[in-house]
Each structure stands twice: as C-alpha cells, then as structure tokens.
Amino acid sequence: MSISLKEVTSDKDLKRFVDFQYKLYKNDKYWVPPLKKEELFSLRRDKNPAFDFCETKYWLAYKNEELVGRIAGIINHKFNDKFNKKIMRFGWIDFIDDEEVCSSLLSTVENWAKEKDMHEVHGPLGFTDMDGEGTLIEGFDEVSTLGAIYNYPYYPRLIERNGYTKDIDWIEYQVKMTSDPVPEKISRISDIALNRNKLHVLRVNKPKELLPYAREMFYLINSSYKDLYGFVELSDKQIDMYVKQYFGFIKPEYLPVVLNEKNEMVAFGITMPSLSRAFQKAKGKLFPFGFIYILKAMKNNPGLDLYLTAVRPDMQDKGVNAILMNEINKLIIKNNIRLVETNRELESNSKVQAQWKFFEHRQHKRRRCYKKEIH
C-alpha cells in the first residue's frame, strides 16, 4: 500500500496538520494537548515573526486516503548564519506505528533539504528554542508537561532506522519536595551572594508591575543562552509576541527577579503551577470550559513546573543561582508544593543538575535531537 505526501498549501490543510496529533493521542493519558489556537498561530507565516528568518514547508502523509502522519521542514537562516552551517530542521513530526510512513515523511524533508543545498537534517526542533524540542526516548509512562513534545515509544526506533543518530540529549528530573525549611547551604549562599554583589530581589504583587521588566527578561535570555546548543537570539518582534502571549498568565510570586543596585536585571526564574492535568481536560480549547480548568490549576496546586532561568553572563558563578533557588524554595513551602518538574536541561549542563542534589529527585525523562548527513 503506497504512502502519498501532500504539501500543506491552504488553511484547511493547516488545520488538518494541527488536528492530527489530537486524533493520534486522543486516548493517551500521558500526552498534554497544546491549545489549538496557539499551534495554528505558531505555524502561520502571517502571524509568527520567526518567519522573518525561517523558511518552511509542511506535509501530510496519507495511506489509503487516511491521514497517518505529518512533518515540518524548517530552514532557520539565522541559525545557519550564526553557526556557519547548512542544516535543515524537521519538527512537528507525528505518525502511526508504520515504518513506511515514518520513512516517507523524513525522506520528503531530506529531498527538500537537498534541493536547498543543505548538508544535514536534524530534529525534532521548532523555529526557535522556545518551541518543543527532542524526541522522547525515556519516560513514556510519565505525564508530559505543557510545551514539551510527547511521543509514542516507537518513534525513536523508526527514526533511527532511517539513518538518524544522536546529536544531543536533554534530561528532565522530578524533584520531591517537603515542608522542611530551605536547605541551609542554599539560604547561606543566597545571603552571601546578595550582600557581596549588592543585589536584591524584586517584590511585586500584580502582573502589570512586571511588565516594565518583560523585554529586559528576554534580552537576558539572549545574552545568557547565546552559547548553548543551537540557541539563536530572539528578535524584538518575537520578544513582543512572547510578552503579549504569556505575561498575562504569570503569577508574580512564581517569577523571582534579581536586580543589582542600579535596578538592572541580573537573573530571573520562570515557574508555573503545573497545568498538565488542566490542559488534558481542556483538550486543546479554552472554551467553553478549558479556561476554568486552567484557572483552577493556578490555585492550590501541589505541582510546579520550572521553565526558564537565566543569569547574566558576568554574574554567573557568583552564587546568583542560589538566590533564585532560595526564592523558589520559599514559594514551594508557602504553597505546599510536593512535586517539581524541571523540564528539559542539556545533559551536559552539570551546573544546573548539581542543584537537585539537595533534594530527593529522579531523572525520569530523556529526549533526543537526531541528526543525519545528506549528500
């Protein structure tokens, strides 16, 4: 039975592209559905400012006229210019447990890569680091987190059969918390770092009080992440989009910000109450009831997700990380949080992983970025 690939060329096709994952994972208790509206926004050339420097094509795979897979091919020209590479990304890849379907999807991206004179294909990756990254290779029986890729166990097996090998892994931890005080060593290092570097923690009560710092926060991401694997600095248009999209959701106490004596930002950490179960109930839609589940999850939630932390390069290795950990620990104790999801960390990031030694923890997920040379 032959597989046919159709390029997405209309809004109707794009809706099918987005909807496919909801069909594939409909009965899976570990998958966390993203909001369909946000998925469509991200993939539309007239909406997402990443298209200022990204070239894309999307395809749908059909078998006996039934939709059985999808994939995106992405050329991030800013990435290629920064690293002097000729690499194409694949992303938004989903498929049934069928080797021929997987092979057809990947070979279609590879053929386009050859047409564009690319030398390598890697993924799964999105347009930028703010999108989901990495095929899950461990942790299939763990509930996913918001914004993370989830996939069935057959994905890595079939991707590897097509000649893809490991480029890099991200690992994730689940940290078990108690009502005990903040570990003494963390609080002590935090106090020393605050005094020695003349720093203080920003105290605000309302989300709008954080807005003056919003753009500075993303500029700090750009400077502190610039040397990490595959990171490409966010543009002003992208920053404006993320501020508009996400700052309405943020609870100030869940976002510790460290300032210097000039009130310049030197570090921050973005955390959120776990929204995994709420988004599972919402099933990709805010209305009519999705927003209610999400609002409830923002209150009295025993779970916490860590999303982003950033420390200004000139302030790294000066104990500033301990300040953030100290503040997050105070939040955890105050709100009776029992489980923390770290989300993805590069396997080579030993400094971040060293933080979890103060707590009971387990490394429960691993995801992989694959690569393949093409000729």
C-alpha positions, -999 to +999 in steps of 0.1 A: +000+000+000+016+033-011+021+064+010+013+097-005+026+130+008+006+162+003+022+197+010+001+220+032-010+248+010-043+261+025-058+270+058-079+238+056-047+217+052-030+236+081-060+228+103-057+191+094-019+193+102-026+206+137-056+184+143-037+151+135-020+149+169-053+152+187-065+122+169-033+102+173-030+108+211-067+110+218-068+082+244-033+086+257-031+095+294+004+109+293+001+134+264-007+171+273-026+187+244-014+222+234-040+249+227-050+245+190-052+283+186-016+287+197-005+258+174-021+274+144-006+308+154+029+294+156+027+277+122+012+306+102+036+327+082+015+358+086+015+355+124+047+342+138+077+366+135+101+336+133+092+336+096+112+367+092+142+343+092+127+309+088+117+291+055+093+262+060+072+236+043+046+213+059+034+179+047+006+155+054+010+117+049-019+096+036-023+059+034-054+045+016-067+081+018-064+081+056-043+108+073-014+089+090+014+114+096+027+149+094+060+167+094+075+202+090+107+211+073+124+243+086+154+263+075+164+287+102+186+310+082+196+330+114+209+297+129+228+287+098+244+321+095+254+322+132+269+287+132+281+287+095+261+256+088+238+243+060+212+225+082+175+218+078+153+211+108+124+187+110+097+193+135+060+187+143+066+151+134+039+126+142+030+093+126+013+060+132+034+029+140+044+023+104+080+023+092+070+032+057+051+063+069+080+075+090+104+069+062+082+088+037+080+118+060+117+120+067+128+114+031+104+142+019+122+167+042+156+153+032+147+157-005+137+193+001+170+198+021+190+186-009+171+210-032+180+238-009+217+227-008+216+217+028+242+193+041+224+179+072+190+174+087+184+175+125+155+175+148+129+174+161+132+211+166+109+241+162+116+275+148+134+286+180+144+272+214+110+285+227+093+257+208+093+220+218+125+201+211+136+165+212+120+131+206+111+114+239+133+083+243+127+077+281+097+084+302+068+073+280+048+065+311+053+099+327+028+127+323+042+153+299+044+190+307+030+220+289+050+229+258+070+196+258+070+171+230+053+138+238+056+108+215+050+070+215+078+046+222+080+035+185+092+070+174+129+067+182+131+032+168+116+042+135+135+074+132+168+056+139+160+030+112+162+059+087+198+066+095+194+092+122+218+093+151+221+112+184+231+148+182+224+158+218+201+148+247+181+168+272+172+152+305+145+160+330+140+155+367+111+151+390+120+166+424+102+156+455+097+185+480+089+185+517+076+211+541+111+214+557+129+247+557+150+258+527+183+238+528+207+257+550+235+257+524+213+273+497+200+300+520+235+308+533+250+310+497+220+332+487+226+356+516+263+359+508+256+365+471+230+392+478+253+411+501+286+406+483+272+417+449+248+444+462+218+426+448+181+425+459+150+405+449+122+424+432+090+423+452+057+430+432+021+419+437+005+424+404+014+410+369+014+446+354+042+455+378+064+430+360+057+444+325+085+471+327+110+443+331+095+420+304+117+430+275+148+431+297+140+395+307+142+383+271+173+403+264+188+385+294+178+351+278+196+362+246+228+370+264+229+341+289+218+314+264+238+326+234+265+298+237+241+270+244+234+242+219+217+256+188+204+288+205+196+317+183+188+351+198+152+362+198+143+393+177+124+423+191+093+412+172+095+377+188+100+392+222+070+415+218+049+384+208+060+363+238+053+392+262+018+396+248+012+358+248+024+348+282+027+377+307-010+376+314-006+341+328+023+348+351+019+350+388+045+374+402+054+352+432+062+325+407+088+346+389+117+357+411+137+385+396+171+396+410+183+432+405+215+450+411+220+483+429+211+501+396+179+481+394+192+463+364+181+427+360+208+401+366+187+370+369+152+355+369+134+322+370+101+315+354+080+289+372+043+280+369+018+258+388+016+225+369-010+229+341-007+194+327-039+179+341-058+211+333-047+211+297-056+174+294-091+183+305-093+213+282-085+191+251-068+219+232-096+245+237-100+274+261-138+275+256-163+266+268-147+251+299-109+249+292-102+282+308-120+271+340-097+241+344-067+263+339-078+289+364-084+262+390-050+247+383-034+281+391-046+279+427-039+253+454-017+232+431+007+207+446+028+206+414+053+231+400+069+233+366+103+251+361+105+267+327+134+292+323+161+305+344+187+330+332+217+346+349+236+375+333+270+361+320+291+384+341+272+373+373+274+336+367+294+315+392+288+342+419+261+324+438+232+341+420+216+307+411+213+301+448+193+333+452+168+320+426+167+286+442+162+301+477+132+322+464+117+292+446+120+271+477+102+297+498+074+297+472+073+258+474+070+258+511+044+286+512+022+269+486+026+233+499+041+221+466+051+185+466+064+177+431+086+199+408+092+192+371+125+206+360+116+203+322+145+199+298+181+205+306+210+198+283+227+166+295+260+185+296+247+212+319+262+199+351+258+232+369+220+231+367+218+194+376+240+200+407+212+219+422+190+189+426+215+171+449+199+190+479+166+172+473+151+138+467+149+135+429+148+111+400+158+116+364+126+104+347+127+116+311+152+119+283+147+134+249+169+134+219+178+156+189+188+135+160+210+143+130+217+129+096+241+139+069+227+141+034+245+140+001 
